[in-house]
Amino acid sequence: MMIKVENIIKNFEQLKVLKDVSFEVNKGEVVSIVGKSGAGKTTLMQIMGTLMTQDSGKIWIDNVDIGTLSSNKLSDFRNNRIGFVFQFHHLLPEFNAIENVMLPALIAGDDNKVAQKKAMNLLTMLDIAKRADHKPAQMSGGEQQRVAVARAIINSPAVLFADEPSGNLDSHNKKELHDLFFRLRSELGQTIVLVTHDDELAKQSDRIIELVDGQILNNER
């Protein structure tokens, strides 16, 4: 088991966003979290990704109870064991592709040469090496998203979280990105949790977890 979510509750004042949510994700599994806007999908992912705290309940990632970590240890855990891909790429505009990808490795303590080698290997694997010295403004949306994926996995995270990763892409780039996620699982054994409105992507997943009004309605393969 890679992720265990147990009895998560989250409220925003009087609004009950997550209501006693529990489920597990196995290592190497690709899981899609689906549901209408306001169902609690993004809130759940942010809590799982340690970007937000729950009101009650526990989460284990790679056998670590993340609620027991101090602020500094949680920051280290997030940088080293969790990868994020968002709908908007959040690449730093002043840095080129390889520099953007290197950043998490440098933060983790790799020296420049090691980080650069890791970054170039990933850009090559993701078929974007030819854009290594291009800045985000010089790349297409699909190319930027591939760079964002490379950045997310450079520290070999236990889990890759993706929040509407193809929501800002055209149909061609969307299909390429979807195929890429399953390559990461096949070639790297990557565990991936996706929040998506895209039915095609969800149906490709090993399992779909459907949230309705902050509760799990379906959790099926």
C-alpha positions as CSV (number, residue, x, y, z in Angstrom):
1,M,0.0,0.0,0.0
2,M,1.3,3.4,-0.9
3,I,-1.4,5.7,0.4
4,K,-3.9,5.2,3.2
5,V,-6.6,7.8,3.9
6,E,-8.5,7.3,7.1
7,N,-11.7,9.2,8.2
8,I,-10.7,12.5,6.7
9,I,-13.0,15.4,7.7
10,K,-12.6,19.0,6.5
11,N,-14.8,22.0,7.1
12,F,-14.6,25.6,6.0
13,E,-16.6,27.3,8.7
14,Q,-20.2,26.0,8.3
15,L,-19.4,24.2,5.0
16,K,-18.7,20.5,5.3
17,V,-16.3,19.8,2.4
18,L,-15.1,16.3,3.3
19,K,-17.2,13.9,5.3
20,D,-15.3,10.9,6.8
21,V,-13.4,10.0,3.6
22,S,-11.4,6.7,3.7
23,F,-9.6,4.7,0.9
24,E,-6.3,3.2,0.0
25,V,-4.0,3.4,-3.1
26,N,-1.6,0.6,-3.9
27,K,2.0,1.1,-5.1
28,G,2.1,1.5,-8.9
29,E,-1.7,2.2,-9.2
30,V,-3.2,5.0,-11.3
31,V,-6.3,6.3,-9.5
32,S,-8.7,9.0,-10.7
33,I,-10.7,11.1,-8.4
34,V,-13.8,12.4,-10.1
35,G,-17.0,14.4,-9.2
36,K,-18.8,17.6,-9.9
37,S,-17.3,21.0,-9.0
38,G,-17.6,21.5,-5.3
39,A,-17.5,17.8,-4.5
40,G,-14.3,18.2,-2.5
41,K,-11.8,16.7,-5.1
42,T,-9.2,19.4,-5.0
43,T,-9.5,19.8,-1.2
44,L,-8.9,16.1,-0.8
45,M,-5.8,16.2,-3.1
46,Q,-4.3,19.2,-1.3
47,I,-4.7,17.4,2.0
48,M,-3.2,14.2,0.7
49,G,-0.3,16.3,-0.8
50,T,0.3,18.0,2.5
51,L,-0.6,21.4,1.1
52,M,-3.6,21.7,3.5
53,T,-4.4,20.2,6.9
54,Q,-7.6,18.2,7.7
55,D,-9.8,18.8,10.7
56,S,-9.6,15.2,11.7
57,G,-8.4,11.8,10.3
58,K,-5.1,10.5,9.2
59,I,-3.0,10.0,6.0
60,W,-0.1,7.7,5.5
61,I,2.1,8.0,2.4
62,D,4.8,5.3,1.9
63,N,4.2,4.1,5.5
64,V,4.8,7.6,6.9
65,D,2.0,9.1,9.1
66,I,2.4,12.7,7.7
67,G,0.5,14.1,10.6
68,T,3.4,13.3,12.9
69,L,6.0,15.3,10.9
70,S,7.3,18.6,12.1
71,S,7.0,21.6,9.8
72,N,10.6,21.2,8.5
73,K,10.4,17.5,8.1
74,L,7.1,17.9,6.3
75,S,8.7,20.3,3.8
76,D,11.5,17.8,3.2
77,F,9.0,15.0,2.8
78,R,6.9,17.0,0.3
79,N,9.9,17.9,-1.8
80,N,11.4,14.4,-1.8
81,R,8.4,12.0,-1.7
82,I,5.6,13.9,-3.4
83,G,5.3,15.3,-6.9
84,F,2.7,17.7,-8.2
85,V,1.4,18.5,-11.6
86,F,-1.3,21.2,-12.0
87,Q,-3.6,22.4,-14.7
88,F,-1.4,25.5,-15.1
89,H,2.3,24.6,-15.3
90,H,3.7,27.0,-12.8
91,L,7.1,27.0,-14.5
92,L,9.3,29.9,-13.6
93,P,9.4,32.1,-16.7
94,E,12.9,33.4,-16.2
95,F,14.4,29.8,-16.2
96,N,14.7,27.5,-19.2
97,A,13.3,24.0,-19.2
98,I,16.2,22.2,-17.7
99,E,16.6,24.8,-15.0
100,N,13.0,24.5,-14.1
101,V,13.3,20.7,-13.8
102,M,16.5,20.9,-11.7
103,L,15.0,23.0,-9.0
104,P,13.5,20.3,-6.7
105,A,16.8,18.3,-6.9
106,L,18.9,21.3,-6.0
107,I,16.5,22.0,-3.1
108,A,16.9,18.4,-2.0
109,G,20.7,18.9,-1.9
110,D,22.0,17.5,-5.2
111,D,24.9,19.4,-6.6
112,N,24.5,21.2,-9.9
113,K,26.0,18.5,-12.1
114,V,24.0,15.7,-10.6
115,A,20.7,17.7,-10.8
116,Q,21.5,18.7,-14.4
117,K,22.1,15.0,-15.4
118,K,18.9,13.9,-13.8
119,A,16.9,16.7,-15.4
120,M,18.3,15.9,-18.9
121,N,17.6,12.2,-18.5
122,L,14.0,13.0,-17.7
123,L,13.6,15.5,-20.5
124,T,15.0,12.8,-22.9
125,M,12.7,10.2,-21.5
126,L,9.7,12.5,-22.0
127,D,10.7,13.5,-25.5
128,I,11.3,17.1,-24.7
129,A,15.1,17.3,-24.6
130,K,15.2,19.5,-27.7
131,R,13.6,22.2,-25.6
132,A,16.0,22.0,-22.7
133,D,17.4,25.5,-23.2
134,H,14.0,27.1,-24.1
135,K,12.1,29.3,-21.6
136,P,8.4,28.5,-21.0
137,A,7.2,31.3,-23.3
138,Q,9.1,29.6,-26.2
139,M,7.2,26.3,-25.7
140,S,3.7,25.0,-26.5
141,G,1.3,24.2,-23.7
142,G,1.9,20.5,-24.2
143,E,5.7,21.0,-24.0
144,Q,5.4,23.1,-20.9
145,Q,3.3,20.4,-19.2
146,R,5.9,17.7,-20.0
147,V,8.5,19.9,-18.4
148,A,6.2,20.3,-15.4
149,V,5.9,16.5,-15.2
150,A,9.7,16.1,-15.4
151,R,10.1,18.6,-12.5
152,A,7.5,16.7,-10.5
153,I,9.3,13.4,-10.7
154,I,13.0,14.4,-10.6
155,N,13.3,13.4,-6.9
156,S,11.7,10.0,-7.6
157,P,8.6,10.7,-5.5
158,A,6.5,8.0,-3.8
159,V,3.4,9.6,-5.3
160,L,2.6,11.9,-8.2
161,F,-0.5,14.0,-7.7
162,A,-2.0,15.7,-10.7
163,D,-4.9,18.2,-10.5
164,E,-6.7,18.6,-13.8
165,P,-3.4,18.1,-15.6
166,S,-4.9,18.1,-19.1
167,G,-7.6,20.8,-18.5
168,N,-5.7,23.5,-20.3
169,L,-4.5,21.4,-23.3
170,D,-5.9,20.7,-26.8
171,S,-7.0,17.2,-27.7
172,H,-3.7,16.2,-29.3
173,N,-1.6,17.3,-26.3
174,K,-4.2,15.9,-23.9
175,K,-3.8,12.4,-25.4
176,E,0.0,12.6,-25.3
177,L,-0.1,13.7,-21.6
178,H,-2.5,10.9,-20.7
179,D,-0.3,8.3,-22.4
180,L,2.7,9.8,-20.6
181,F,1.1,9.1,-17.2
182,F,0.8,5.4,-18.0
183,R,4.3,5.3,-19.3
184,L,5.5,6.6,-16.0
185,R,3.6,3.8,-14.3
186,S,5.0,1.2,-16.7
187,E,8.6,2.3,-16.8
188,L,9.1,3.8,-13.3
189,G,6.4,2.0,-11.3
190,Q,5.0,5.5,-10.4
191,T,2.0,5.7,-8.2
192,I,-0.3,8.4,-9.6
193,V,-3.5,10.1,-8.2
194,L,-5.4,12.3,-10.6
195,V,-8.2,14.8,-10.1
196,T,-9.9,15.1,-13.4
197,H,-13.1,16.0,-15.2
198,D,-11.9,14.1,-18.2
199,D,-13.9,10.9,-18.7
200,E,-11.4,9.4,-21.1
201,L,-8.5,9.8,-18.6
202,A,-10.6,8.5,-15.8
203,K,-11.6,5.4,-17.7
204,Q,-7.9,4.6,-18.5
205,S,-7.2,4.5,-14.8
206,D,-6.9,1.4,-12.7
207,R,-9.6,2.7,-10.4
208,I,-12.1,5.6,-10.2
209,I,-13.1,7.2,-6.9
210,E,-16.2,9.3,-7.2
211,L,-16.9,12.0,-4.7
212,V,-20.3,13.4,-4.2
213,D,-20.9,16.2,-1.6
214,G,-17.7,15.3,0.2
215,Q,-18.3,11.6,0.4
216,I,-17.2,8.6,-1.6
217,L,-20.1,7.4,-3.7
218,N,-18.1,4.8,-5.8
219,N,-14.6,3.3,-5.4
220,E,-14.4,0.8,-8.3
221,R,-11.9,-0.8,-10.6
